[in-house]
Amino acid sequence: MTSPSTPLPSHVRVLVVGAGFGGLATAIRLQESGERDFLVVERGDDVGGTWRDNTYPGAACDVPSQLYSYSFAPNPEWSRSFSPQPEIQAYIQEVADQSGTLDRFRFRTNVDELRWDEAAHRWEVRTSAGTLTADVVVSAAGALSDPKSPDIPGFDSFQGEVFHSARWNHDYDLTGKRVAVIGTGASAIQIVPEIAPKVGRLDVYQRTAPWVIPRNDRDYTEVEKRAFHRLPGVQRLYRTAIYWGREMYVPAFTKVPKLAWPAKQLALLNIRRGISDPELRRKVTPDYRIGCKRILISNTWYPALDRDNVDLVTDGIKELTPSGIVTKDGTEREVDAVIVATGFHTTDLPIAEQIVGRGGVRLSDHFAEHGMQAYKGTTVNGFPNLFFVVGPNTGLGHSSMIFMIESQTAYVADAVRKMKQRAVASLEPKADAQRRFVDDLQDRMQQTVWSAGGCASWYLDSHGRNVTLWPRATFTFRRQLAAFDPDAYELVSRDQVRVEAPQAADLEPQEVGA
Ligand SMILES: Cc1cc2nc3c(=O)[nH]c(=O)nc-3n(C[C@H](O)[C@H](O)[C@H](O)COP(=O)(O)OP(=O)(O)OC[C@H]3O[C@@H](n4cnc5c(N)ncnc54)[C@H](O)[C@@H]3O)c2cc1C
């Protein structure tokens, strides 16, 4: 790993923001495609992103590891179907170590601003470690990277311990304490069963009940692991079977809701098996269509809620006081610690606030006006030479994000290669190409369970538009991004830039970070 004091170069051809699964895959792809002049900047002190930050008890993936891993770096040593966070983090570190790209990573370096320089056709980049310029920027800053705290009156007045699930305080001992967990999403349902046996009392605050199906989890046997080592084809077969098994869910989400009936029955069975109290069963049974919010998987969530020292509170939070939480019915429950498991900024993509494109337009303002959108989830008209890995509408409700990441990094690497080959100084998607793509996507979205399933979710923006998920099969996404498609782009050649340069020099110079 490079030292934080290694100075930044003054210019790179490609700057990658973020060193999670997305940023690392981008670096590896660029290197493979022959591009050496790139730099990855990361605000944290290691690779891993999500898996570096989410260290809460019980943290694990909910897509089987055989699929939730890079296709180019199979790991025969996964201990179980749904690997725990430390194993996933160790895997990312190992892939990074072996990739031969780490000398181009700069950790503890936050990107504060990316500003498009219209005269020079490149990005002016201001970071916590200095400034530089870049011809191309790839934002792999994560869609579930910035924790979101709930907007509850009195939140800051609470005098006890408070932390977000993605910033777990391991120095705070929960043993015997009175603890509140706010939220019943993917993180909460992993945390609650882990901490319930050790805390004194646990109040779980639920706004909307999730649908939770059984977790088909098991240890891999030594025989399986040996087979994965010696016969890589066996592991590929596992991966392929899991991939297609997951892809079968797509029609249930997007077109034929009836196909979700078996999943609903499994979820109802999960409730009956895990909870004996009829009133609690009623409280945990969702009143919207399965799939509308992310379907969660757990065998331990319902039994944990059924414990004597755990209360599921559904009355709605009114406020926090210095010593506890008051619900809308006026009850105050005193607690020593509040664990916030309310997810992340998803529909507002925090990095967009740092990006200023053509005409001085800030991407966050552009998204606020037009909705968060991108051509193929990757490029945005008005923001030249900017690519997203895990951009708008690339999220999944059913399968591995790494599949989407690899599709996008292939597209980006191809674009970067073609720019060099054809001496392109800058490119951005044509407005009509982007409009057609987004209109088609939003048309398809209307019939999905995410839009029509009768729930509010973090998939939807404040206008009810789904700006986070991909509404088709993942292989369709892969096909659409198989090769960079210059016809859909406005291209400016290096020669044009040279001709325009004298006029550009007359423009007022833009100060970096101004
Ligand atoms: C608890 C949890 C469990 C999950 N489980 C699954 C799963 O089972 N299956 C699945 O498919 N997906 C899962 N996901 C989604 C997961 O986020 C993606 O699968 C994947 O890890 C995203 O990788 P990424 O590189 O796009 O983003 P991230 O891993 O979030 O990495 C982004 C990186 O960018 C850095 N960064 C952000 N802004 C800046 C800045 N301004 N300057 C410098 N650096 C910056 C961040 O520090 C971070 O390291 C899960 C997410 C969470 C939170």
Ligand as a Chemical Component Dictionary entry (heavy atoms), coordinates in Angstrom:
data_LIG
# 
_chem_comp.id                   LIG 
_chem_comp.type                 NON-POLYMER 
_chem_comp.pdbx_formal_charge   0 
_chem_comp.three_letter_code    LIG 
# 
loop_
_chem_comp_atom.comp_id 
_chem_comp_atom.atom_id 
_chem_comp_atom.alt_atom_id 
_chem_comp_atom.type_symbol 
_chem_comp_atom.charge 
_chem_comp_atom.model_Cartn_x 
_chem_comp_atom.model_Cartn_y 
_chem_comp_atom.model_Cartn_z 
_chem_comp_atom.pdbx_ordinal 
LIG C1  C1  C 0 -24.046 -4.027 4.548  1  
LIG C2  C2  C 0 -24.094 -4.197 3.060  2  
LIG C3  C3  C 0 -24.225 -5.463 2.505  3  
LIG C4  C4  C 0 -24.259 -5.626 1.130  4  
LIG N1  N1  N 0 -24.410 -6.881 0.626  5  
LIG C5  C5  C 0 -24.458 -7.048 -0.707 6  
LIG C6  C6  C 0 -24.624 -8.354 -1.277 7  
LIG O1  O1  O 0 -24.740 -9.339 -0.571 8  
LIG N2  N2  N 0 -24.681 -8.458 -2.626 9  
LIG C7  C7  C 0 -24.581 -7.368 -3.439 10 
LIG O2  O2  O 0 -24.638 -7.509 -4.649 11 
LIG N3  N3  N 0 -24.399 -6.134 -2.933 12 
LIG C8  C8  C 0 -24.344 -5.949 -1.597 13 
LIG N4  N4  N 0 -24.197 -4.691 -1.091 14 
LIG C9  C9  C 0 -24.028 -3.554 -1.997 15 
LIG C10 C10 C 0 -22.530 -3.183 -2.077 16 
LIG O3  O3  O 0 -22.427 -1.857 -1.729 17 
LIG C11 C11 C 0 -21.976 -3.488 -3.465 18 
LIG O4  O4  O 0 -22.116 -4.852 -3.715 19 
LIG C12 C12 C 0 -20.490 -3.151 -3.654 20 
LIG O5  O5  O 0 -19.725 -3.470 -2.528 21 
LIG C13 C13 C 0 -20.342 -1.712 -4.040 22 
LIG O6  O6  O 0 -19.012 -1.453 -4.381 23 
LIG P1  P1  P 0 -18.603 0.002  -4.857 24 
LIG O7  O7  O 0 -17.153 -0.037 -5.122 25 
LIG O8  O8  O 0 -19.502 0.467  -5.917 26 
LIG O9  O9  O 0 -18.928 0.954  -3.615 27 
LIG P2  P2  P 0 -18.327 0.997  -2.165 28 
LIG O10 O10 O 0 -17.955 -0.351 -1.682 29 
LIG O11 O11 O 0 -19.278 1.792  -1.347 30 
LIG O12 O12 O 0 -16.970 1.823  -2.339 31 
LIG C14 C14 C 0 -16.970 3.198  -2.615 32 
LIG C15 C15 C 0 -15.674 3.783  -2.090 33 
LIG O13 O13 O 0 -15.579 5.143  -2.512 34 
LIG C16 C16 C 0 -15.019 5.900  -1.460 35 
LIG N5  N5  N 0 -15.424 7.285  -1.636 36 
LIG C17 C17 C 0 -16.680 7.797  -1.667 37 
LIG N6  N6  N 0 -16.657 9.124  -1.867 38 
LIG C18 C18 C 0 -15.350 9.479  -1.967 39 
LIG C19 C19 C 0 -14.696 10.722 -2.160 40 
LIG N7  N7  N 0 -15.366 11.876 -2.302 41 
LIG N8  N8  N 0 -13.338 10.727 -2.217 42 
LIG C20 C20 C 0 -12.619 9.566  -2.082 43 
LIG N9  N9  N 0 -13.214 8.364  -1.880 44 
LIG C21 C21 C 0 -14.558 8.316  -1.830 45 
LIG C22 C22 C 0 -15.599 5.259  -0.201 46 
LIG O14 O14 O 0 -14.808 5.526  0.932  47 
LIG C23 C23 C 0 -15.604 3.778  -0.578 48 
LIG O15 O15 O 0 -14.432 3.133  -0.173 49 
LIG C24 C24 C 0 -24.170 -4.502 0.288  50 
LIG C25 C25 C 0 -24.066 -3.226 0.840  51 
LIG C26 C26 C 0 -24.030 -3.066 2.209  52 
LIG C27 C27 C 0 -23.922 -1.682 2.772  53 
# 
loop_
_chem_comp_bond.comp_id 
_chem_comp_bond.atom_id_1 
_chem_comp_bond.atom_id_2 
_chem_comp_bond.value_order 
_chem_comp_bond.pdbx_ordinal 
LIG C1  C2  SING 1  
LIG C2  C3  SING 2  
LIG C2  C26 DOUB 3  
LIG C3  C4  DOUB 4  
LIG C4  N1  SING 5  
LIG C4  C24 SING 6  
LIG N1  C5  DOUB 7  
LIG C5  C6  SING 8  
LIG C5  C8  SING 9  
LIG C6  O1  DOUB 10 
LIG C6  N2  SING 11 
LIG N2  C7  SING 12 
LIG C7  O2  DOUB 13 
LIG C7  N3  SING 14 
LIG N3  C8  DOUB 15 
LIG C8  N4  SING 16 
LIG N4  C9  SING 17 
LIG N4  C24 SING 18 
LIG C9  C10 SING 19 
LIG C10 O3  SING 20 
LIG C10 C11 SING 21 
LIG C11 O4  SING 22 
LIG C11 C12 SING 23 
LIG C12 O5  SING 24 
LIG C12 C13 SING 25 
LIG C13 O6  SING 26 
LIG O6  P1  SING 27 
LIG P1  O7  DOUB 28 
LIG P1  O8  SING 29 
LIG P1  O9  SING 30 
LIG O9  P2  SING 31 
LIG P2  O10 DOUB 32 
LIG P2  O11 SING 33 
LIG P2  O12 SING 34 
LIG O12 C14 SING 35 
LIG C14 C15 SING 36 
LIG C15 O13 SING 37 
LIG C15 C23 SING 38 
LIG O13 C16 SING 39 
LIG C16 N5  SING 40 
LIG C16 C22 SING 41 
LIG N5  C17 SING 42 
LIG N5  C21 SING 43 
LIG C17 N6  DOUB 44 
LIG N6  C18 SING 45 
LIG C18 C19 SING 46 
LIG C18 C21 DOUB 47 
LIG C19 N7  SING 48 
LIG C19 N8  DOUB 49 
LIG N8  C20 SING 50 
LIG C20 N9  DOUB 51 
LIG N9  C21 SING 52 
LIG C22 O14 SING 53 
LIG C22 C23 SING 54 
LIG C23 O15 SING 55 
LIG C24 C25 DOUB 56 
LIG C25 C26 SING 57 
LIG C26 C27 SING 58 
# 
